[in-house]
Amino acid sequence: LQLDNYLYTRESFAEIKKILKPEGMLFVSFDVRRPWIGQRIQSGLKDVFGQSPLVFSLQDQSFFGWGGVVFIVGREPGVLDRYLAQNKDLGDFVRSRETSFSGETNLLSDDWPYLYLDRPRLPKIHLLVFALLLVALGLCRKFVAWQGKIDFQMLLLGAGFLLYEFQNINRTALIFGNTWQTSLLTITAVLLFVLLANLIHVLRPFPLKLSYAFLFLFLALQLFVPLAVFNSLTGLAKIAGASFWLNMPFFFSSLIFISLFSTRQDKAAALGSNLLGSVAGGMLSVFSLVWGIKSVLVISFLLYAISLTGFLKTGRINKFNAAG
């Protein structure tokens, strides 16, 4: 479940603090069912606001709804105390229910926003799904007649493609919100870039080496260009600018795929290998739960780099054959 991603990160709390008036307060209500979740929210607020939030529980009061535990912190120190001093009954009610969470937990960030995971690790449910997929693949290999061999270069391209798309949707959510609009913009941009790559290949094929060079350039720049640049834009400029920048690597990876696919004699095996690579890329995305979302971008970069070695090897073989 990723609907709560980015709501409780340090960056999110910092944005809220920035827009609060001096006498303003942040009120967070959450149905805490795991102590480390409460500790994570409490510590995140303390880290950003520089003061411990007031925490009190309403979990025994069903008429308050599902709020459960309330976290309140003022923009400036002493703001909350002044409010409670003005209403003694409210102050007494809150203080009588005051609680706190203790223990060690990692804070949430835009790179690791997983509120419902106790610590960076691979969840057992993901490992179980991986095992089932591998068993299914083994059964298919045993009972289904395979034609051709796995094209590992096309497999790597598929893995890198889907892996980058995973982290791209997550990063797009930081700009447009964690809504269906995020998927709409990302998938639309991907399809447009794929169509454009096909058109360019038909009109005038783009050099494969240049496609790889530009792909690596734009992948590397994704690590250094802050997304805040696009949050400063509005309207169509924001949609077009963010969609173009974040999805530009898909254009060059599509050019690479088209160029290599056109040279394959066994196109069925090449396409099937690419689809298998997409499954592998989806499985590798789970490492964001361990190392963070940016690590997925690095893994995608490495997959494309390994596929490049296959291209270079193929290129050398073709040169030798031509010379012979």
KOLDOZA-94898 format. One record per residue: residue in one letter; x, y, z of N, C-alpha, C in turn. Coordinates in steps of 0.05 Angstrom, whole numbers, plus 5000, padded with zeros to 4 digits. Atoms other than C-alpha are relative to their C-alpha. Layout:
<pts>
AXYZXYZXYZ;...
</pts>
This chain:
<pts>
L501749765000500050005000501850255000;Q498349775003503150654977498550275000;L501649755001497551164983501150215020;D499049824980500851475045502950094994;N497349915007507551555011500350304999;Y499249715001510652245020498450185018;L501649834982505352495069501450055027;Y498849994974509452365131503150024999;T497149985003516552485105501050275012;R498949754989521253015133499650234980;E500449795020520753395067497150105000;S502849924998513153395073499450185024;F500349844976513253655144501450274998;A498649755004518354185124498450194982;E501749835017513654435069497750115016;I502249904983507954485119501050225019;K498949804982512354855168500450274986;K499449765015514255345114497650174995;I502449845007507055555099498350075025;L501549944976504655585171500650295009;K499549744989503756275202501449975027;P498650034974507756425266498449885022;E501750114980501756245309498649754991;G501350235011499855655266501049745013;M499350264989499854925287499449784979;L500550235017500154255251498649795018;F501750204986494853745273499949754983;V499950255014496053025252498549795016;S501550214987491052475268500549744985;F499250255013493051755255499249775019;D500850244985490251085277502449815003;V497450154996496850805304499449725011;R500350284991496750045308502649875005;R497350104995504249945311501650225014;P498649794986508450325362502150144983;W497949885016514050435312498950204979;I501249805018509150805265499650265015;G500349764983507451285322502750135005;Q497349894995514851365338501150144976;R499049885025516351505265498850284995;I501349745004511252065261500950205021;Q499149834978513152345329502950104995;S497249925004520652345313500350184975;G499949835023519452645244499250285005;L500949734993515653235272502150145018;K497949884983520953345326502450084984;D497649945016526553315275499650254983;V500549775017523253845230499350255015;F500949774986520054305280501850085023;G498149934979525654275331498849995028;Q501350034974520954105388498249755000;S501750244998517153495413497150074997;P502849945002509953475391498449905024;L501850104980504253395440498549764988;V501350245010501552685431498049905020;F502050114982495052435461498249814985;S501550225012490551845448497050035004;L503050004999483051805432499049734992;Q500850275010482951065416497949875016;D502150114984478250915473497450154998;Q502449845004473151435450499049964972;S500950075027469351135392498650234986;F501449785013465351765380501850214987;F498149825014471752115357500849894973;G499350115026472051665296502549835001;W497750175003478251295272502650155004;G497549854997483251835289502149875016;G498150154984486451435344501850175016;V497949854986492551835362500450274986;V499849725010493452595354502850105006;F497449874997500152945343499650304993;I500349715005500253705350502750135006;V497549854997506254165341499650284989;G500349725009506554925335502350094982;R497949885017510355325283502350115017;E498049904982513955665340499649885028;P500350124973515455395410498150175018;G501849874981510155565463497350064988;V502649945013504455665413497849825011;L502050194991500755035434499350055030;D500549954971501555185509498250245004;R501749764998498455875499497149944993;Y502750075007492455585464498649845022;L501250174979491255055517499550155026;A500349834976492155575572497450164999;Q502549845004486255965543497549835004;N502350184997481655355550500849785020;K499150184979482754995616498849724996;D501350265003477654435602501349844977;L498750135022480854285535502849915008;G497350074991487854305566500049765018;D500150224981485853835622499349744985;F500850235016482553355572502449894985;V497850085017488653335527502349885018;R497850094982493753275584499449735013;S500750254987489852705616500449764981;R499750215019490652305552502750004986;E497449975013497752495536501649735000;T498450255003502251925512502550074985;S497549975014508951825479500949734989;F498950245011512551325436503150015003;S497150024996519651085449501149784983;G498650205016524750665413501450124976;E498449915023529150715352498549924974;T501250055026526250775282501250204980;N498949825020528651065217497950204991;L501949805009525451715194499349974971;L500950025028521551755129501250244985;S499049805018524352145071498849964972;D501150045027522352254998501449784986;D498650225013527551734980499149735012;W501050244987524851225031497550075015;P502549904988517551405045498149785010;Y501750234995514950715066499149995030;L501149974973510750865128499549735013;Y501050264988508250145138502149785000;L497850194998515049805135501750085024;D498749934974518449765203502950094996;R497249935005525449815174500749934971;P499350075027529049775107500649704998;R499650285003528449045087498249904977;L501650135020525448555036497749865015;P502250134987518448365061499749714990;K500450285007516847615062498049964978;I502150035021510647715018501250044972;H498749955026515047994962501749764992;L498350235005519947414968498349764992;L501750225007514146924965499050034971;V500949955028511447244901502249944980;F497850065018518347214870500449704996;A499750295001518846474887497849884982;L502250105016512046344856500450064970;L499449935028514046714792502149824988;L497850175010520446314786499049714995;V501150275003516645664796498349994975;A501649995024511645874742501750004975;L498249995023517346034695501249734995;G498850265003520545364708498049804989;L502050175011513945004694499550054971;C500449935028513045384630502349894983;R497750105015520045194609499949704996;K500050295000518644464624497749904982;F502450115014511644384593499250144975;V500749855024511344914539502449984981;A497950025020515244834474501250284995;W498649745004520345404472501250004972;Q498849965026522445674405502250225003;G497849804998529246024403501150015028;K498749984975533746214460499450285012;I500349744988533346784510502050194990;D498249795009536247414482500650185024;F499549864975539647694544500350304997;Q499849715005541048374513497250135000;M502749895001533648484499498749975028;L501050044973532048204568500950235018;L499049784984536548734600498750264993;L501449755008533249284560497250015012;G502750004988526349064585500150055029;A499749964971528749034657500650295007;G499349724995531949724654497750184995;F502349835008525750014620497950005023;L502150014980520649774671500950095028;L498949914975525149904730500150305002;Y500049715000526050624709497150115001;E502849914999518550694699498949995028;F500950024973517350454770500850255016;Q499149774984521750994802499050264988;N500949755013519251504751497250075009;I502749954990512051424773500150105029;N499749914973514251504845500950295002;R498949735000518152134830497950204988;T502149835011512452414787497950065021;A501949954979507952344848500850235018;L499049774984512352854884499250274987;I500649765014510353354831497050044997;F502949985006503053204815498249875021;G501650144980500852814877499749714994;N500350305002499652074889497249944990;T502650045010493552044844500149864973;W500150125027491251734778501350184979;Q498749825019493852364744502949934995;T497250075002500852134759500449784979;S499850225019499951474721499250094972;L500949905026496251834665502250154985;L497949835012501852334652502549834993;T497650165006507451814657499549814977;I500550205022504251284612499650154974;T500449845025502051814561502750094989;A497449915009509052094558501749774989;V498550235010512151404550499049924972;L501150085025507451224493500850214978;L499349795020508751894457503049984992;F497150025006516351804463500549744984;V499650255015515851084437499150044971;L500949955027511751314377501950184985;L498149825012516651884364502549854992;A497550165006522551394367499549834975;N500650165024519150944315500050184975;L500149825024517851544269502850084992;I497349925007525051774273501649774988;H498550235012527651074259499149954971;V501050045027523251034197501250214981;L499149785017525351724171503149994997;R497050005001532751694190501049875026;P499150144976535551174238502150155016;F498249864982539051474298502349825007;P497750174993546151224312499749875027;L500450154976545950684365501850105023;K498149904979552150944402499150265012;L501049754990549151634407497549965017;S502350064983542651344434500849915028;Y499050094974546450994489501350245016;A498749774987550551624504497950195012;F502049824990544352064511498349875022;L501550154979540751524551501550025027;F498449994976546451504602500150295011;L499949724991546852264604497450085014;F502549924988539452364619499449835026;L500450154975539351794670501750125023;A498349884979545252104707498950275009;L501049744992542052794706497649985018;Q502350044982535852514740500850005029;L499050014972540152424803500650285011;F498949744991542353154805498050234996;V501949785004536553584779497749985020;P502150024980531853734838497250034988;L502749995010524453614827498650275008;A501249744992523054284862500050194977;V499949835023524854604796497350004986;F502650025014518254354767497750085018;N502149914982514154504829499850305000;S500249715002515755234817498450094976;L501549945023512055194751497049955005;T502950044997504455204741498849934973;G501550055024499354964692501349814980;L498950165022501354684624503049995000;A497149994999508554904634501149795019;K499250204980509054454695499649724989;I500650265011505753864661501949924977;A498350055022509753924597502949975008;G497250004992516454074630500749755016;A499450234983516153524683499749744984;S500450245016513353004634502349964980;F497850025019518653164583502649915013;W497550054987524453154631500249725012;L499950264985522752544673499849764981;N500450235018520852114613501950004976;M498249995023526352324564501749754997;P498550255004530451694579498549794984;F501550205015524751284550500350044970;F499749945029525751624483502549864989;F497550115009532951404477500149695004;S500150294997531750714506498249874979;S501750105022526250624454501549994974;L498350005024531150824399501949765000;I498250234998535950294425498549744994;F501650245004530549764427499349964971;I500850035029528149914356502449934983;S497650065017535249914328500949715003;L499150284995537049244361497949804990;F502250195008530248924348500049964969;S500150025029530749084273502249824989;T497850175009537248684269499749715008;R500450274990534548064304498749824979;Q501250195018533147464260497649865013;D502250134985528947124314498650215016;K501449784987524247694330498149915023;A501750104979519547264371501549965026;A498350044976525147064418500950265012;A499149744990527547784422497850145015;L502249874987520648054440499349855026;G500650154976519247484489502150055022;S497849954980526047604523499650285012;N500549734990524348344528497750015021;L502250014981517748184563500949865026;L499050134976521247704610501750205016;G498449794986526148274626498350205014;S501849824986520248714644499149885026;V500850144975518048194695502350025020;A497749984983525148184722500450285011;G499849734991525248944726498050065022;G502049964979518748944765500849875026;M499150134975521748444814502350155013;L497749854989528148864822499150265014;S500949754988523949474841499749975030;V500450044971523049164910502550105016;F497749914986530149374927499850295009;S500549734990527550084936499249995029;L500850034972524749825002502549965018;V497550044984531949675024501850254997;W498049795005536250224992498850274992;G501249745007531250764973499450014970;I501049985027527950984908502350084981;K497849925017534351304880501749764992;S498350235007537850634883498949854976;V501250135023532850364832501050134974;L498949865024535250904783502849904994;V497350105004542350664794500049724988;I500250275011540449944782499150004971;S500849975028536850144718502350084983;F497649915014543150504696501849774995;L498250235003547249884708499049794981;L501150195019542449434670500450094971;Y499649895027542849894609503049984993;A497150015005550449914617500949724992;I499450285006550849154616499049934972;S501050055027546449134554501850134979;L498149875019551449604521502449824994;T497850185005556949094530499349794980;G500950195019552748604491500050124972;F500049875026552049114435502950034990;L497349985008559549234434501249744990;K499150265008560948494431498949924973;T501350065025555948404375501250164977;G498749835020559048984338502749904991;R497350115006566048684342499749754983;I500450255014563448004318499350064971;N500849935027560048334258502350114984;K497749895014566448704240501949774991;F498250235006570548054243498849844976;N501350165021565347694200500250154973;A499849855025565448264149502849994989;A497250015009573048254147500649734988;G499550275010573047504137498749964973;
</pts>
